[in-house]
């Protein structure tokens, strides 16, 4: 079977999920097609696929390339890429949608209205189908993709069960399966067995900024968060002499952007590692700071690691931290409200992310706000460093319990094998 795989072009989370799904399908021809940060992640983890194609560039542009690959495919798997689901439906190809943020998507239209729009959508012409759904927001397009897909896999998170019940109450007839974390289990097992810290080149601290790019954020524009991290790193080394070797990992540090910073005999390596190499570093490095993305959080807890959350890059991180309140991770994580308490954040994905960019810029540029940021995160870091090994293990286990669900490997394998009953 030839499987076409694609991911939403927002950070590394959707592409990471897609890599995990692809690794479950070694007996099939696995073809990735995507763009931007998702394609960059797929290329860096190309061993998970049989071929990787970019939607832009020398292969001929988005539409023609995708149409060619879609026509030759037997099955489509989309990680939160709503347009790929729509293309598959119009092309008459079976499609599975994998969604790790199901309870996050906001909707202005009622779920019953979304169901009606999907039921009446023309399915013989892509442009007509797009016009029919043109009044939907980006979030509503993902919800519509659940109604259009042959099957969807929903990763568990607070609010997911309620959203699934609401869709059912609205008369939605979609084949939706709940699952636990969609992660690279073989890679996690290898990382766990790779050897204890001290058996090779090690770091004292791992900082993971994730893929960073999305509908607004980029490495060179709307990048105040990254510039704030750059300002803070030398101060982190000054404030914490115990960190002699730091690995700063993420999409912004790929290729030529990877650099090494040395301060007072200490060192920070900026790198973008292949996923399984990053997992080995998570398993080996005693202390871990991460932007609060769900995929990275799942991977850390599977390795028995409790990270400390960095402040939010975008609105989805705000959503994640709110819904993990009451857990050790959620309560300890850094937040920009530590620096600007009471700051009003628009309850909207784009506007909320835009506001976070502005907050990061204010903190970076204002010496007083920056000093408060440095001091408040130091307080959180000190509490994190004083956790006992047992407290860290319990904190990781607490998150696994909150996010638990049926094993993703068996759920996805059953769907793609045609066992839908």
C-alpha positions in Angstrom: 0.0 0.0 0.0 1.3 3.5 -0.9 0.6 5.9 1.9 0.7 9.7 1.4 1.5 11.5 4.7 1.3 15.2 5.4 1.3 17.5 8.5 0.1 20.9 9.4 2.8 23.5 8.9 2.9 24.8 12.5 6.0 24.0 14.6 7.5 20.5 14.9 4.5 19.0 16.8 2.3 17.9 13.9 5.3 16.6 11.9 6.7 14.8 14.9 3.3 13.0 15.3 3.4 12.2 11.6 6.9 10.7 11.9 5.7 8.5 14.8 2.7 7.3 12.7 5.0 6.6 9.7 7.3 4.5 11.8 4.3 2.3 12.5 4.0 1.4 8.8 7.3 -0.1 7.7 5.6 -2.6 5.4 4.1 0.1 3.3 5.5 2.7 0.9 5.5 5.9 3.0 5.6 9.2 1.0 5.8 12.5 2.8 4.6 15.6 1.0 4.7 19.0 2.8 6.1 22.5 3.1 7.9 24.8 5.4 8.8 23.7 8.9 6.9 20.4 8.5 9.0 19.5 5.4 12.2 20.6 7.3 11.4 18.2 10.1 10.6 15.4 7.7 13.9 15.9 5.8 15.8 15.8 9.1 14.0 12.6 10.0 13.9 11.1 6.5 14.6 7.6 7.7 10.9 7.5 8.8 9.8 7.7 5.2 10.5 6.1 1.8 10.5 9.5 0.1 10.2 13.1 1.1 8.9 15.8 -1.3 8.7 19.6 -0.8 5.5 21.3 -2.0 7.5 24.2 -3.3 10.7 24.5 -5.2 12.2 22.6 -8.1 9.6 19.8 -8.1 7.0 22.0 -9.7 4.8 23.8 -7.1 2.2 22.8 -4.6 -0.8 21.8 -6.6 0.7 19.7 -9.4 3.1 17.8 -7.2 0.5 17.0 -4.6 -2.1 16.0 -7.2 0.4 13.6 -8.8 1.3 11.9 -5.5 -2.3 11.8 -4.3 -3.4 10.2 -7.6 -0.8 7.4 -7.0 -1.7 6.8 -3.3 -3.9 4.2 -1.8 -4.2 5.9 1.6 -3.8 9.4 3.1 -2.7 10.2 6.6 -2.9 13.8 7.8 -1.6 15.2 11.0 -3.9 18.2 11.5 -3.6 19.3 7.9 -7.2 20.1 7.1 -6.5 21.0 3.4 -4.9 17.6 2.8 -8.0 15.9 4.1 -10.1 18.0 1.8 -7.9 17.1 -1.2 -8.1 13.4 -0.3 -11.9 13.5 -0.1 -12.3 15.2 -3.5 -9.8 12.8 -5.0 -11.7 9.8 -3.6 -8.8 8.6 -1.4 -9.4 7.1 2.0 -8.0 9.5 4.7 -7.2 9.3 8.4 -6.8 12.5 10.3 -4.6 12.4 13.4 -5.3 15.3 15.8 -3.3 16.1 19.0 -5.2 19.3 19.8 -8.8 18.3 19.4 -10.1 20.2 22.4 -8.1 23.3 21.4 -10.0 24.2 18.2 -12.4 27.1 18.7 -15.6 27.5 16.6 -18.0 30.3 15.9 -20.4 28.2 14.0 -22.3 25.5 15.9 -21.1 21.9 15.6 -24.4 21.1 13.9 -23.8 23.8 11.3 -20.3 22.4 10.6 -21.9 18.9 10.2 -24.4 20.3 7.8 -21.7 22.1 5.7 -19.7 19.0 5.4 -22.7 16.8 4.5 -23.6 19.2 1.7 -20.1 19.9 0.4 -19.5 19.2 -3.3 -17.0 16.4 -3.6 -16.1 16.4 -7.3 -14.2 19.7 -7.6 -11.6 21.0 -5.1 -12.3 24.7 -5.9 -16.0 24.2 -5.3 -15.4 22.4 -2.1 -13.1 25.2 -0.9 -15.7 27.8 -1.8 -18.3 25.9 0.1 -16.2 25.9 3.3 -14.7 29.4 2.8 -16.6 30.9 5.7 -14.9 28.7 8.2 -12.0 29.8 10.4 -8.7 27.8 10.3 -9.8 26.1 13.6 -13.2 25.3 12.1 -11.5 23.8 9.1 -9.7 21.2 11.3 -13.0 20.3 13.0 -14.6 20.0 9.6 -11.8 17.7 8.5 -12.8 15.3 11.3 -16.3 15.2 9.8 -14.9 14.7 6.3 -12.2 12.1 7.0 -13.0 8.4 6.8 -11.5 8.0 10.3 -9.8 10.3 12.8 -7.5 9.6 15.7 -7.7 12.0 18.6 -4.9 12.2 21.2 -6.3 12.5 24.7 -6.1 15.8 26.6 -8.4 17.6 29.1 -11.6 18.6 27.3 -11.3 16.0 24.5 -14.0 13.6 25.9 -16.4 16.6 26.2 -15.7 17.7 22.7 -16.2 14.2 21.3 -19.6 14.0 23.1 -20.6 17.4 21.8 -19.9 16.3 18.2 -22.0 13.2 18.8 -24.9 15.3 20.3 -24.7 17.5 17.1 -25.5 14.4 15.0 -21.9 14.0 13.6 -21.4 10.6 12.1 -17.6 10.5 12.2 -15.5 7.5 13.0 -13.4 8.9 15.8 -10.9 7.0 18.0 -9.4 8.2 21.2 -5.8 7.4 21.8 -3.0 8.1 24.1 0.3 9.8 23.1 1.2 9.5 19.4 5.0 9.3 19.9 7.9 7.3 18.4 7.8 4.4 20.9 10.7 2.5 19.4 12.8 5.7 19.4 11.9 6.3 23.1 12.8 2.7 24.0 16.2 3.1 22.2 16.8 6.4 24.0 16.1 4.8 27.4 18.4 1.9 26.7 21.2 4.1 25.2 23.0 4.4 28.5 23.1 6.5 31.6 24.4 10.1 31.7 28.2 10.1 32.0 28.7 7.3 29.4 29.3 9.7 26.5 29.4 13.4 25.6 26.9 14.9 28.0 25.2 18.2 28.7 24.1 19.6 32.1 21.1 21.3 30.7 18.9 20.8 27.6 16.7 23.7 26.4 14.2 22.8 23.7 12.5 25.6 21.8 10.7 23.3 19.3 10.1 24.1 15.7 8.9 27.7 16.5 7.6 28.6 13.0 3.8 28.8 12.6 1.3 31.1 10.9 2.9 34.2 12.5 6.2 33.2 14.2 9.4 32.9 12.1 13.1 32.8 12.7 13.7 36.2 11.2 10.4 38.1 11.7 8.1 38.1 14.7 11.0 36.4 16.5 11.1 38.4 19.7 10.8 35.2 21.8 14.0 33.9 20.2 15.8 37.2 20.7 14.7 37.2 24.3 16.2 33.7 24.7 19.4 35.0 23.1 19.6 37.9 25.6 18.9 35.6 28.6 21.4 32.7 27.8 24.6 34.5 29.0 22.8 35.5 32.1 21.6 32.0 32.7 25.2 30.8 32.6 26.2 33.6 35.0 23.4 32.9 37.4 23.9 29.1 37.4 27.6 28.1 37.3 26.6 24.5 37.6 25.5 24.5 34.0 28.9 24.2 32.2 27.6 22.6 29.0 24.1 23.6 27.6 22.4 22.2 24.5 19.9 24.7 23.0 17.9 22.7 20.5 15.2 23.5 18.0 14.2 24.5 14.5 15.8 28.0 14.7 19.2 26.4 15.1 19.3 24.2 12.0 22.2 24.1 9.6 24.3 27.3 9.4 22.2 28.8 12.2 23.8 26.3 14.6 26.4 28.1 16.6 28.4 27.8 19.9 28.4 30.4 22.6 31.2 30.4 25.2 31.0 32.5 28.4 33.4 32.3 31.4 34.5 28.8 30.5 31.0 27.5 29.9 29.4 26.6 26.6 26.1 26.6 24.8 25.7 24.6 21.6 22.8 25.7 19.4 21.7 22.8 17.3 18.7 21.2 15.5 19.0 17.5 16.0 17.2 14.6 14.3 14.3 13.5 16.5 15.9 10.3 17.8 19.1 12.0 18.7 17.1 14.6 20.6 15.3 11.8 22.5 18.7 10.4 23.5 19.6 13.8 24.9 16.4 14.1 26.8 17.0 10.7 28.3 20.6 11.5 29.3 20.5 15.2 30.4 19.7 15.7 34.0 17.8 19.0 33.6 15.4 19.9 30.8 13.7 23.2 29.9 11.1 23.2 27.1 8.6 25.3 25.3 5.3 23.7 26.5 4.5 21.7 23.3 2.5 18.5 23.8 4.6 16.2 21.7 7.9 17.1 23.5 6.1 16.9 26.8 4.8 13.4 26.0 8.3 12.2 25.0 9.8 13.6 28.2 7.3 11.8 30.4 7.7 8.5 28.6 11.4 8.8 29.4 10.6 9.5 33.1 11.7 13.1 32.8 9.9 16.0 34.3 10.9 19.2 32.4 10.4 22.8 33.5 8.2 24.7 31.1 9.6 27.9 29.4 7.1 30.8 28.9 4.6 30.4 26.1 5.6 31.0 22.5 2.1 31.1 21.1 -1.5 30.8 22.2 -1.6 26.9 22.0 1.0 26.9 24.8 -1.2 29.1 26.9 -4.1 26.6 26.3 -1.8 23.7 27.3 -0.6 25.3 30.5 -4.1 26.3 31.6 -5.4 22.8 31.2 -2.4 21.2 33.0 -3.0 23.5 36.1 -2.9 21.4 39.2 -0.1 19.1 37.9 3.4 19.6 39.1 4.5 20.5 35.6 1.6 23.0 35.0 2.1 24.7 38.4 5.9 25.1 38.0 6.1 26.2 34.4 7.3 29.7 33.6 4.7 32.2 32.3 4.9 35.7 30.9 2.3 36.6 33.5 5.1 36.2 36.1 6.5 39.4 34.6 3.3 41.2 33.5 0.5 40.0 35.9 -3.0 40.9 34.7 -1.8 41.4 31.1 -4.9 40.8 28.9 -4.3 38.1 26.3 -6.8 37.9 23.5 -8.6 34.5 23.6 -7.8 33.8 19.9 -5.0 31.8 18.3 -3.7 34.5 16.0 -4.3 37.6 18.1 -3.2 35.8 21.3 0.1 34.7 19.6 0.6 38.2 18.3 0.2 39.6 21.8 2.7 37.1 23.1 5.2 38.3 20.5 4.7 41.9 21.7 5.1 40.8 25.4 8.4 39.0 24.6 9.6 42.1 22.7 8.7 44.4 25.7 10.5 42.2 28.1 13.6 42.0 25.9 13.8 45.7 25.3 12.9 47.0 28.8 15.7 46.5 31.3 13.4 46.6 34.2 11.0 44.0 32.8 13.9 41.9 31.7 15.4 42.0 35.2 12.0 40.8 36.5 11.9 38.0 33.9 15.4 36.9 34.8 14.6 36.9 38.6 11.2 35.2 38.4 12.4 32.4 36.1 15.4 31.9 38.3 13.0 31.4 41.2 11.1 28.7 39.2 14.4 27.1 38.1 15.6 27.0 41.7 12.4 25.2 42.8 12.7 22.8 39.9 16.4 22.0 40.7 15.5 21.2 44.3 12.9 18.6 43.4 14.0 15.1 44.6 14.3 12.3 42.1 11.2 10.8 43.5 9.2 14.0 43.1 10.4 14.2 39.5 9.4 10.6 38.8 6.0 11.2 40.4 5.5 14.5 38.4 6.2 12.6 35.1 3.9 9.8 36.1 1.2 12.3 37.0 1.3 13.8 33.5 1.2 10.4 31.9 -1.9 9.6 33.9 -3.7 12.8 32.9 -2.9 12.3 29.2 -3.3 8.6 29.1 -5.4 6.7 26.5 -5.5 3.6 24.4 -2.1 2.7 22.8 -1.7 4.8 19.7 0.2 2.0 17.9 -2.6 -0.5 18.0 -5.3 2.1 17.2 -3.6 3.4 14.1 -2.4 0.0 12.9 -6.0 -1.3 13.2 -7.4 1.6 11.2 -4.8 1.3 8.4 -5.3 -2.5 8.2 -9.0 -1.9 7.6 -10.2 -3.2 11.0 -12.7 -0.5 11.7 -15.2 -2.4 13.7 
